[in-house]
Amino acid sequence: MEILGRPIEGSAVEARLDALVARHARAGSGAMEVLNLIGAQAEGLLDRLPPEARARLGTVTERALLGAAEAAHGTRGSVPDMSQGRTRLLTTVMGAAGGAGGLPTALAELPVTVTVLLRAIQDEAAAHGFDPAEPGVRFASVEVFGTAGPLRDDDGADLGFIGARVTLTGAALRALIARVAPRLAVVLGQKLAAQSVPLLGAAAGAATNYAYTRYYQDMAHVHFGLRRLAIEADRDPQEIVAAFRERAGQSSGQARS
């Protein structure tokens, strides 16, 4: 992407960074809806899963990501981009359907939800002017799943930034997914546990899917917003990320005090 006109600088860059920090801080707020609904602490959710389900979680997550990486990209030519609200509505309905039958239907719904979430991340990339077909953007879209989940405290320190020039190969994609999958497995394990709560499976599934969709849309907005800002400010991307991390850390410290 080429810079059009003069690079933005000074207070304009700072204002954009502050807006992205604020968006990042709001990203996990929807998780409280989930915790209030299921009446449990996030740390104890995984313990609710049957041992065999916990043992399979990593494999299931990695397979879901591999399938989603191809399926989400493949839909771009036939399915138009959806608004954030419509995507959240879709995943909310899917979560309710998945939770209605307990763990078996929740497991069946999981890869479909991952695909829709990845497509939503790609839509956010497109909204910031990036081509989701470019290898670097496709890699970065998967990498968004590596950020801390919505039920975890995150100061922005783990925000990744994949370079624009990446050769998209099956081996490279699998290596990235292998790195991202363990973190996403924890998030999806919490979701599955919430959906398996007796009598509340459908409601918990709807709430978790809504919260997770909003979270990853916000994180994608931050991720690609920083990349766009680096281009428009004509500055090194890592410099922009470092400035973001500093502001996020300061904001987090002020919130705790």
C-alpha positions in Angstrom: 0.0 0.0 0.0 1.4 3.4 -1.0 1.2 6.6 1.0 -1.2 9.1 -0.5 -0.1 12.7 0.3 2.1 13.7 3.2 2.6 11.4 6.2 0.5 12.2 9.3 2.6 13.2 12.3 2.7 14.7 15.8 -0.6 15.0 17.6 -2.5 13.2 14.8 -0.4 10.1 15.4 -0.9 10.3 19.1 -4.6 10.8 18.8 -4.9 7.7 16.6 -2.8 5.7 19.1 -4.9 6.8 22.0 -8.1 5.8 20.1 -6.6 2.3 19.5 -5.6 2.0 23.1 -9.1 2.8 24.2 -10.5 0.3 21.7 -8.1 -2.3 23.1 -9.2 -1.6 26.7 -12.8 -2.0 25.8 -12.3 -5.3 23.9 -12.7 -7.7 26.8 -15.6 -5.9 28.5 -18.2 -8.3 27.0 -16.6 -11.2 29.0 -18.3 -9.9 32.1 -21.7 -10.8 30.6 -20.4 -14.4 30.2 -19.1 -14.6 33.8 -22.3 -13.2 35.2 -24.4 -15.6 33.2 -22.6 -18.8 34.2 -21.7 -17.7 37.7 -18.1 -18.9 37.6 -14.5 -17.7 37.4 -12.8 -18.1 34.1 -10.0 -20.0 35.7 -12.3 -22.8 36.8 -14.2 -23.2 33.5 -11.8 -25.7 31.9 -12.2 -28.0 34.9 -15.8 -28.5 34.0 -14.9 -30.2 30.7 -14.7 -34.0 30.8 -11.1 -35.2 30.8 -11.4 -36.7 27.3 -12.7 -33.4 25.9 -9.8 -31.5 27.6 -7.3 -34.0 26.1 -8.7 -33.5 22.6 -9.0 -29.7 22.8 -5.6 -28.9 21.3 -6.1 -31.2 18.3 -9.7 -30.0 17.7 -8.6 -26.4 17.9 -5.7 -26.9 15.4 -7.9 -28.7 13.0 -10.6 -26.0 13.3 -8.0 -23.3 12.5 -6.6 -25.2 9.6 -10.0 -25.6 8.1 -11.0 -22.0 8.9 -7.9 -20.6 7.2 -9.0 -22.0 3.9 -12.8 -21.8 4.3 -12.8 -18.2 5.5 -10.6 -17.1 2.6 -12.6 -19.1 0.1 -15.9 -17.4 1.0 -14.6 -14.0 0.0 -15.5 -14.4 -3.6 -19.1 -15.5 -3.0 -20.1 -14.0 0.4 -20.0 -10.3 0.8 -18.5 -8.6 3.9 -21.0 -8.3 6.8 -21.3 -5.5 9.3 -19.9 -6.1 12.7 -23.5 -6.3 14.1 -24.7 -8.9 11.7 -21.6 -11.0 12.3 -22.2 -10.9 16.0 -25.9 -11.8 15.5 -24.9 -14.8 13.3 -22.4 -16.2 15.8 -24.8 -15.6 18.7 -27.4 -17.7 17.0 -24.8 -20.4 16.2 -23.6 -20.4 19.8 -27.2 -20.9 21.1 -27.7 -23.8 18.7 -24.4 -25.3 19.6 -25.1 -25.1 23.4 -28.7 -26.4 23.1 -27.5 -30.0 22.8 -24.6 -29.8 25.3 -21.0 -30.7 24.6 -21.6 -32.9 21.5 -23.4 -30.1 19.5 -21.0 -27.5 20.9 -18.0 -29.4 19.5 -19.8 -29.7 16.2 -20.5 -25.9 16.1 -16.9 -24.9 17.1 -15.1 -25.1 13.7 -18.0 -23.2 12.1 -17.7 -20.4 14.6 -13.9 -20.3 14.2 -14.4 -19.9 10.5 -16.9 -17.0 10.9 -14.6 -15.3 13.4 -11.6 -15.6 11.0 -13.8 -14.2 8.2 -14.8 -11.3 10.5 -11.1 -10.6 11.2 -10.4 -10.6 7.5 -13.3 -8.2 7.0 -11.7 -5.8 9.5 -8.4 -6.0 7.5 -10.3 -5.1 4.4 -12.0 -2.2 6.2 -8.5 -0.8 6.9 -7.6 -1.0 3.3 -5.7 -4.3 3.3 -6.3 -7.1 0.8 -7.2 -10.3 2.7 -5.8 -12.3 -0.3 -2.3 -11.1 0.4 -0.2 -13.7 2.2 1.0 -11.2 4.9 -2.6 -10.2 5.6 -3.8 -13.8 5.7 -1.1 -14.6 8.2 -1.8 -11.6 10.3 -5.5 -12.5 10.4 -4.7 -15.9 11.9 -2.3 -14.2 14.3 -5.1 -12.1 15.8 -6.3 -15.4 17.4 -3.0 -15.4 19.4 -3.9 -12.4 21.4 -5.1 -13.0 25.0 -8.7 -14.3 25.1 -11.6 -12.1 26.3 -11.6 -13.7 29.7 -8.0 -12.9 30.4 -6.4 -9.6 31.4 -4.2 -8.3 28.6 -2.0 -5.1 28.6 -1.1 -5.4 24.9 2.3 -6.9 25.5 1.6 -9.9 23.3 0.3 -8.0 20.3 2.0 -9.5 17.3 2.9 -8.0 13.9 3.6 -10.2 10.9 5.5 -8.5 8.1 3.8 -7.7 4.8 6.1 -9.8 2.8 5.4 -13.4 3.7 5.5 -16.4 1.4 2.3 -18.3 1.9 3.0 -22.0 2.0 1.2 -24.9 3.6 4.2 -25.5 6.0 4.4 -21.8 7.0 0.7 -21.7 7.7 0.7 -24.9 9.7 3.7 -23.5 11.7 1.8 -20.3 12.5 -1.4 -22.3 13.5 0.7 -24.6 15.7 1.9 -21.5 17.6 -1.5 -19.8 17.8 -3.6 -22.9 18.6 -2.6 -23.4 22.2 -3.8 -20.0 23.2 -7.0 -20.3 21.2 -7.6 -23.7 22.7 -7.8 -22.2 26.2 -10.4 -19.7 24.9 -12.4 -22.3 23.1 -12.2 -24.6 26.1 -13.8 -21.9 28.2 -16.5 -21.5 25.6 -17.2 -25.3 25.4 -17.3 -25.5 29.2 -19.8 -22.7 29.4 -22.0 -24.3 26.7 -22.0 -27.6 28.7 -23.6 -26.0 31.8 -26.9 -27.8 32.5 -30.0 -25.8 31.6 -27.9 -22.8 30.5 -26.1 -24.3 27.5 -28.0 -22.3 24.8 -27.9 -19.0 26.7 -24.2 -19.6 27.6 -23.3 -20.4 24.0 -25.1 -17.3 22.7 -23.3 -15.1 25.3 -19.9 -16.5 24.8 -20.1 -16.3 21.0 -21.3 -12.7 21.2 -18.5 -11.7 23.6 -15.8 -13.6 21.6 -16.9 -12.2 18.3 -16.9 -8.6 19.6 -13.5 -9.2 21.2 -11.8 -10.5 18.1 -13.4 -7.8 15.9 -12.0 -5.2 18.3 -8.5 -6.9 18.4 -8.5 -7.1 14.6 -9.4 -3.4 14.5 -6.4 -2.6 16.8 -4.1 -4.9 14.9 -4.8 -3.6 11.4 -5.3 -0.1 12.7 -1.7 0.0 13.9 -0.5 -1.4 10.6 -2.5 1.3 8.8 -1.2 4.0 11.1 2.4 2.9 10.5 1.9 3.3 6.7 0.1 6.7 6.9 2.7 8.0 9.4 5.6 6.5 7.3 7.1 5.0 10.4 8.5 1.6 11.2 5.7 -0.7 12.3 7.6 -2.0 15.3 8.0 1.6 16.4 4.3 2.2 16.3 3.6 -1.1 18.2 6.1 0.0 20.8 4.4 3.3 21.3 1.0 1.5 21.5 2.4 -0.9 24.1 3.7 2.0 26.2 0.4 3.7 26.1 -1.6 0.5 26.8 0.7 -0.2 29.8 0.2 3.3 31.2 -3.6 3.0 30.7 -3.7 -0.3 32.4 -1.6 1.0 35.4 -3.9 4.0 35.8 -7.0 1.7 35.8 -5.6 -0.5 38.6 -4.6 2.5 40.8 
